[in-house]
Amino acid sequence: MSSSFLKALSKTLGPGRVLSGAGDLFSYAYDAALEKRLPGAVVLPRTAEEVARAIGVAREFNVPFVARGAGTNLCGGTVAPTGGLVIHLSRLNRILSIDAARRRAWVEPGVVNLHLHRALAPRGLFYAPDPASQKACTLGGNVGTNAGGPHCLKYGVTSHHVTALEWVRPDGETSRVSVDDPGFDLTGLFVGSEGTLGVATKIEVALLPQPEDVQTFLVAFPSMDAAVQTVTDTIAAGIVPTTLEVMDRVTVQAVEAFVHAGYPTEAEAVLLIEVDGPQERTIFEGDRIRALCAKNGGTDFRTARNEAEREKLWEGRRGAYPAMARLAPNVLVEDGVVPRTRLPEAVRQIRAIAQRKNLRMGLIAHAGDGNLHPNMIFDERDKVETARVQEAGQEMLRVCVDLGGSISGEHGIGADKRDAMRWLFSPPTLSLFREVKRAFDPDNLCNPDKLIPVVESAPGPRAGGPAPAGELAVSSVEEALDLVRAIRDQRGSLFIQGLGSKGLSIPAGVPVLVTTGLNAILDLDRANLTLTLGAGSDLPSLRALLAADGLHLHVAGEGTLGGILSTNASRRPPFRNQLLGLKAVSEEGELLSFGAKVMKNVAGYDAARLFQGAWGTLGVVVEMTLRLHPLPAEVLEASIPVLPNFSLLPAAELHRKIKSAFDPRNLFNPTLFSPYGD
Ligand SMILES: Cc1cc2nc3c(=O)[nH]c(=O)nc-3n(C[C@H](O)[C@H](O)[C@H](O)COP(=O)(O)OP(=O)(O)OC[C@H]3O[C@@H](n4cnc5c(N)ncnc54)[C@H](O)[C@@H]3O)c2cc1C
């Protein structure tokens, strides 16, 4: 590391805030994964301004930099390129405000997750995401990885609870964004971007009132299948517990030897269940769950009778990782996710892999979300065993992808899973991710070697058909692709319209792609509670159709689903929280595909969320995968869409960056956006 760089950092941040000794650097060479690389320097800023100044120095010296919270991520996400700069945010650790009336809190990124929980408890409030690492991990890291946790089944993951952000961008400038802003959901893009788009310096989170009652149960099962079947049955019965955590026998035995939580060590699987809400309901749900457990062969049904017993049961679950870590020098925690109904198959295949590779493995699953953690123990000094474990991990992720799932439910991609991103995303989609990254970080200095695989040659543009004109109704994705290619070949532009109910004014002579023919139901998975369908489907008719089947969409509004998403017309619940996957036609006439029919998925940028409020300026949404619910929404509130002037939005510059990544030629809905500021 050049001494002039270190001097410049010390001068900018003051004495004692820059670490460069060999011992210090070694402590920052790794996180909770296996990847190790020695950084050139570590800075410990105390304010957002200091973060910006440190980034300024890194840019001046062309040194890559990486934000680090507690370093508990399990994917090598905070390992800087050799000689790079680590920005350790532990000293930005103040809870800035708690607004109990609005149920919002502003925190700095270094606040430890559990500290926020403790600060909120006396006010009768809580912050829902509670990773099992919550004693150590920070809110900034949770934002970076879009962390989940054992209670996320009912309440959702970090992206459901972050309402605004301030972040220092890779160019050293500061941006402030909020989910309430008109335009693209930039907050949603930043959450889960693994520190590749900048460094969060202030985070606003939504708070929830503590429930009146909580009931916690532990049940033993004769097989993993039986435990998982109980999970599916519970959700199908219209009960959404806060927690449905499955642990296998290997894990339970390790846990018992470590924390003595009273878990039944002879069971093949145990299920930890928690429900909360008004007492009348928790008692009713507890009774139903007990009956479902019995039906599936569950025994030894235990109910925590008081807070101490509840805490003991949780100690067992939270102790699972350290309990496995006691058994060998290293644990590799994989993190795959599948549609919930494919869990038994995933478990079978993952176990077969571990057996074939002669590995010691315990299994934990956030089963309600279909999220599996195979924990493989080994000794990294044994290179052969380590290679076997890593190969097995990759094979297990491949199983998840093949079963319609994803390579990460909550831990992120980091350095470890970059290559596996190719299994999940097409070259055009990966190329879009690269464009988004480039738009924010053209010099590729901000956590440069994470999340997106290295080189991916996207196929050259395919030729379109003859020049289209007028109103053009498409009835298949292929027709939409052809149409956009034809427009691209003419260097023309295109308006996108659903039922035309949002009053978008379209100049005469510009072709209009009408989506209402994209209205097929492509996959209605009642057991998994997901629906994949054409984006031109009309919501009111769809609602009626589903209700006849006892199913509900928690989306408000009138018109096509594509129109409701694009105009952000579903105020409560917000559309983004119901959206699991999306396909769109890009300005190159390629099919972009994000997400899957899984409840949690943190692979890649959450680009699907950008389409909310985009008013058709990013591409033609052709398909969506949505959550279904066995019960109607408690509140369904639509808003009257107001067309924003994208060039005048407070975050206009960020909107231009996104637009330039998605649609540099301004092909889609061209009058709404003047990306180059004219
Ligand atoms: C025992 C154990 C249990 C775990 N249980 C869970 C679990 O239940 N659920 C779960 O989701 N994860 C879990 N994890 C993984 C890990 O704790 C989470 O990924 C957590 O969110 C990381 O927080 P951190 O503060 O340690 O972040 P770090 O590891 O320091 O950073 C994580 C990522 O976020 C980026 N980042 C950090 N701070 C910022 C910032 N201010 N701005 C922008 N980017 C930033 C980093 O560059 C990095 O890419 C577990 C890990 C362990 C070891």
The ligand as an SDF file (V2000), in Angstrom:
LIG
                    3D

 53 58  0  0  0  0  0  0  0  0999 V2000
  -24.1970  -17.5680   13.0390 C   0  0  0  0  0  0  0  0  0  0  0  0
  -24.7370  -16.8000   11.8830 C   0  0  0  0  0  0  0  0  0  0  0  0
  -26.1050  -16.7520   11.7080 C   0  0  0  0  0  0  0  0  0  0  0  0
  -26.6480  -16.0350   10.6460 C   0  0  0  0  0  0  0  0  0  0  0  0
  -28.0020  -15.9880   10.5110 N   0  0  0  0  0  0  0  0  0  0  0  0
  -28.5400  -15.2660    9.5040 C   0  0  0  0  0  0  0  0  0  0  0  0
  -29.9600  -15.2020    9.3560 C   0  0  0  0  0  0  0  0  0  0  0  0
  -30.7320  -15.7670   10.1270 O   0  0  0  0  0  0  0  0  0  0  0  0
  -30.4400  -14.4730    8.3200 N   0  0  0  0  0  0  0  0  0  0  0  0
  -29.6060  -13.8090    7.4530 C   0  0  0  0  0  0  0  0  0  0  0  0
  -30.0980  -13.1590    6.5380 O   0  0  0  0  0  0  0  0  0  0  0  0
  -28.2740  -13.8550    7.5880 N   0  0  0  0  0  0  0  0  0  0  0  0
  -27.7180  -14.5600    8.5870 C   0  0  0  0  0  0  0  0  0  0  0  0
  -26.3570  -14.6090    8.7170 N   0  0  0  0  0  0  0  0  0  0  0  0
  -25.5020  -13.8680    7.7630 C   0  0  0  0  0  0  0  0  0  0  0  0
  -25.1440  -12.4140    8.2070 C   0  0  0  0  0  0  0  0  0  0  0  0
  -25.2210  -12.2740    9.5990 O   0  0  0  0  0  0  0  0  0  0  0  0
  -26.0200  -11.4010    7.5000 C   0  0  0  0  0  0  0  0  0  0  0  0
  -25.6990  -11.4390    6.1240 O   0  0  0  0  0  0  0  0  0  0  0  0
  -25.8950   -9.9600    8.0020 C   0  0  0  0  0  0  0  0  0  0  0  0
  -26.8430   -9.1530    7.3410 O   0  0  0  0  0  0  0  0  0  0  0  0
  -24.5130   -9.3490    7.7950 C   0  0  0  0  0  0  0  0  0  0  0  0
  -24.4180   -8.2070    8.6180 O   0  0  0  0  0  0  0  0  0  0  0  0
  -22.9820   -7.6080    8.9560 P   0  0  0  0  0  0  0  0  0  0  0  0
  -23.1450   -6.3840    9.7610 O   0  0  0  0  0  0  0  0  0  0  0  0
  -22.1270   -8.6440    9.5380 O   0  0  0  0  0  0  0  0  0  0  0  0
  -22.5050   -7.2160    7.4990 O   0  0  0  0  0  0  0  0  0  0  0  0
  -21.1370   -7.4970    6.7830 P   0  0  0  0  0  0  0  0  0  0  0  0
  -20.8500   -8.9320    6.7650 O   0  0  0  0  0  0  0  0  0  0  0  0
  -20.0960   -6.6230    7.3490 O   0  0  0  0  0  0  0  0  0  0  0  0
  -21.4910   -7.0020    5.3120 O   0  0  0  0  0  0  0  0  0  0  0  0
  -22.4170   -7.6800    4.5310 C   0  0  0  0  0  0  0  0  0  0  0  0
  -22.5440   -7.0230    3.1500 C   0  0  0  0  0  0  0  0  0  0  0  0
  -23.1470   -5.7560    3.2930 O   0  0  0  0  0  0  0  0  0  0  0  0
  -22.3000   -4.7300    2.8010 C   0  0  0  0  0  0  0  0  0  0  0  0
  -22.4270   -3.6070    3.7150 N   0  0  0  0  0  0  0  0  0  0  0  0
  -22.1190   -3.5680    5.0210 C   0  0  0  0  0  0  0  0  0  0  0  0
  -22.4030   -2.3750    5.5060 N   0  0  0  0  0  0  0  0  0  0  0  0
  -22.8900   -1.6340    4.5050 C   0  0  0  0  0  0  0  0  0  0  0  0
  -23.3330   -0.3080    4.3800 C   0  0  0  0  0  0  0  0  0  0  0  0
  -23.3630    0.5420    5.3930 N   0  0  0  0  0  0  0  0  0  0  0  0
  -23.7590    0.1120    3.1540 N   0  0  0  0  0  0  0  0  0  0  0  0
  -23.7510   -0.7080    2.0870 C   0  0  0  0  0  0  0  0  0  0  0  0
  -23.3360   -1.9710    2.1660 N   0  0  0  0  0  0  0  0  0  0  0  0
  -22.9170   -2.4290    3.3560 C   0  0  0  0  0  0  0  0  0  0  0  0
  -20.9250   -5.3360    2.7740 C   0  0  0  0  0  0  0  0  0  0  0  0
  -20.0870   -4.7310    1.8090 O   0  0  0  0  0  0  0  0  0  0  0  0
  -21.2300   -6.7730    2.4580 C   0  0  0  0  0  0  0  0  0  0  0  0
  -21.3960   -6.9380    1.0780 O   0  0  0  0  0  0  0  0  0  0  0  0
  -25.7890  -15.3480    9.7500 C   0  0  0  0  0  0  0  0  0  0  0  0
  -24.4020  -15.3970    9.9510 C   0  0  0  0  0  0  0  0  0  0  0  0
  -23.8800  -16.1160   10.9830 C   0  0  0  0  0  0  0  0  0  0  0  0
  -22.4020  -16.1350   11.1510 C   0  0  0  0  0  0  0  0  0  0  0  0
  1  2  1  0
  2  3  1  0
  2 52  2  0
  3  4  2  0
  4  5  1  0
  4 50  1  0
  5  6  2  0
  6  7  1  0
  6 13  1  0
  7  8  2  0
  7  9  1  0
  9 10  1  0
 10 11  2  0
 10 12  1  0
 12 13  2  0
 13 14  1  0
 14 15  1  0
 14 50  1  0
 15 16  1  0
 16 17  1  0
 16 18  1  0
 18 19  1  0
 18 20  1  0
 20 21  1  0
 20 22  1  0
 22 23  1  0
 23 24  1  0
 24 25  2  0
 24 26  1  0
 24 27  1  0
 27 28  1  0
 28 29  2  0
 28 30  1  0
 28 31  1  0
 31 32  1  0
 32 33  1  0
 33 34  1  0
 33 48  1  0
 34 35  1  0
 35 36  1  0
 35 46  1  0
 36 37  1  0
 36 45  1  0
 37 38  2  0
 38 39  1  0
 39 40  1  0
 39 45  2  0
 40 41  1  0
 40 42  2  0
 42 43  1  0
 43 44  2  0
 44 45  1  0
 46 47  1  0
 46 48  1  0
 48 49  1  0
 50 51  2  0
 51 52  1  0
 52 53  1  0
M  END
$$$$
